[in-house]
């Protein structure tokens, strides 16, 4: 309780004296886990409470999505006219065509706000994100290495290179395939997708996650989403593998005398 | 990486690593067949040999105190890239004999000139199956070359996780360590080993890679694997455990950090007449070793002017769900598989 009061007081003070943008980037948050090198330690199991995966944009409740004010700054995604038609096709076919329904890798940033837990394992040289859903493992390198020279490998999760700006982890993600969607509403991208993520603690059990997304083939300008990630603190909670793309053939195995 | 063709291609090359090196996972047309039009199943499954990279002996590594480097939380530091040393998963008990129906050239050598069975106990090198289980294993082995039912297609060819213990008979893997955690990143799947000895998940939950809790004893990582679904098989000879199996794994690391033996005891009264033990030898790769697409499946990190550093790139195999020859066996349409 003492700690909470101190933190509230500190935040109140900051709110009065520091503009919001600057506060987001620079204000150190007290009492967060840190690695031996002093960097924030995001290790743990995280999951969003947001409705982002249903539809990034503002929407009313519908048969397959709860309502949400949306998570895109400014509301709507800035589609180019011809790209909007494709999004509308995707929306119409979402009950069958969303790659998530085949348990494919969800991409970035969708893997972060898909409503299933993922675990972060952090070392000085990298962060490893193991997602419960499907077979999704992403390494965010924080050892000063650059994107590979070959920029046409078309990774499902992109190639992630991070660096620290104060207590904020800034990650540049490039070289994507075009096989993933952003949400269940058919929002999509091309292989020209480029994402800049910002990860920072709001408190020790909450991460603010921001993604700045650009894709000149699909959108007229970059756009930004922000969601919160909550630490899973349920008793004995651990990830349970969910390689659900195996469900098509699960029944064939193992050997069974009844076959 | 978008490894659309990976399951079929890798299924074809597992007996011959040289083939893998000549065929990087970069098919420009993700919908094309991974095989040349003229290639038959037999030609891609009939390797010239088991490859000069394979060793045919298993080193002895004794359990002992650990005197090597440690992680910050006190574990023996075994992080890095590793691979098995004697063979892939073509044949579990005669590792260098080739696939069922497609013997390697080494298969004609006297048995003593090939690597020993992975079954280190019992002494005869055979899994002590109960009769009904043996019949199922033999049925799979007999039908592997020309599958006529869906269950004769190896699950790995459909991108299934390789499971326990087959993940160690497949591509190289990376170990990353954290306080209380040993993380295995395989080509086909991931294992999180909790260094807390439990609790395990409820018995009703069955998983391709099981549920792993363990601890260190000197140079040995001891892991109890429960909650196995028994679906992954151990290789192309159809060896298997059931969903009733438990596995106690002992990863015994050599003092110099260059090797470990994976020594796993399988207990399953519904399939085996007695517990039995498998031994899989493994070696470490460092920046001094060449990279390839099989054992040391890593890339050179882009950091001009600095010392060589290897890093693992994304490994994804989810969308190729056919058997090795590209046909389909009793698979439902390629539609949604979940409704959530």
Interface residues (C-beta under 8 A of the other chain):
Chain A: X36 X43 X95 X96 X98 X100 X101 X102 X103 X104 X105 X119 X121 X122 X123 X128 X130 X134 X135 X137 X138 X139 X141 X143 X144 X145 X146 X147 X148 X149 X153 X154 X155 X156 X157 X159 X177 X179 X236 X238 X239 X240 X241 X243 X244 X245 X246 X247 X248 X249 X250 X252 X253 X254 X255 X256 X257 X259
Chain B: X1 X2 X26 X72 X132 X133 X136 X137 X139 X140 X149 X150 X151 X153 X155 X158 X159 X160 X161 X176 X178 X181 X183 X185 X188 X189 X190 X192 X194 X199 X201 X205 X207 X208 X209 X211 X229 X230 X231 X232 X233 X238 X240 X241 X242 X243 X299 X301 X302 X303 X304 X309 X311 X312 X313 X314 X315 X316 X317 X318 X319 X321 X330 X331 X332 X334 X335 X336 X337 X338 X339
